[in-house]
Amino acid sequence: MIKEDPGSPAARPLAGRVAVVTGGSRGIGRAIAGRLGRDGASVVVNYVQDRRAAQTVVQTIRSAGSEAVALRADVASKAAVDRMFARVMARWDRVDILVNNAGICPFVEFLDIPEDVWDRVQGVNLKGTFLCTQAAARIMVDKGIPGRIISISSVNALVGGPLQAHYTPTKAGQVSLMQSVAVALGRQGITCNSVLPGSIRTDINARLLDDPEIARANREWIPLGRVGDPQDVAGVVAFLASDEAAYISGAEVLVDGASFARRE
């Protein structure tokens, strides 16, 4: 087996590029930020609350030999998003990769969803994706960068949920937004894609997924026989961010162990 030199271009295919990962301090976002850093990108780890967690991700990326910085911004706020991208430009003067990962899903029965909860979920998940995509795309177009915009949607873009009536429309909206932006920005060489994770183990849901009955049900239901790991998603994002995916745009990539394909 041939081992690649960690310093070789093949081992660090994103060297020289700048990536912004929203919601990058925990779970899937943390895995994505770390993977892009290992692949050579300078990474902006966006967070909104837990600076300590974001700084831990930054240190991990720096230990892998890449630059990284933690930037606080509520992606639902245009002013905050504009400030974040201004700081990125002041430091690197470019944005090559945007990963729209920030998202929330407070479980609420449909008949009990308050308007403020609806508005906040729409604001973070869908408006935040729009604001960050527009800000990054303006930079890419201005600089002539054939960038990569990747939104972390969900298998729930395709199926409903009794406690997620406020969440699922935002995930479907992200897919639709990426399709439209892929068409709008195609002539500039910018690709826009959606990644749709299924059940993925994170620090937030690990205790629930480890419940013996739920673990057994997942093993039986998911055709690949296991719940996903954040690295399963990060690997797909890294591919879509690379030169290898230069002709993939407007696509939806399911990362769910074939659970949606089962549809029984």
Secondary structure, DSSP 4 states (H G I P E B T S, - for coil): -PPPPTTSTTT-TTTT-EEEETTTTSHHHHHHHHHHHHTT-EEEEEESS-HHHHHHHHHHHHHTT--EEEEE--TT-HHHHHHHHHHHHHHHS---EEEE---------GGG--HHHHHHHHIIIIIHHHHHHHHHHHHHHHHT---EEEEE--GGGTS--TT-TTTHHHHHHHHHHHHHHHHHHGGGT-EEEEEEE-SB--TTTHHHHTSHHHHHHHHHHSTTSS-B-HHHHHHHHHHHHSGGGTT--S-EEEESTTHHHH--
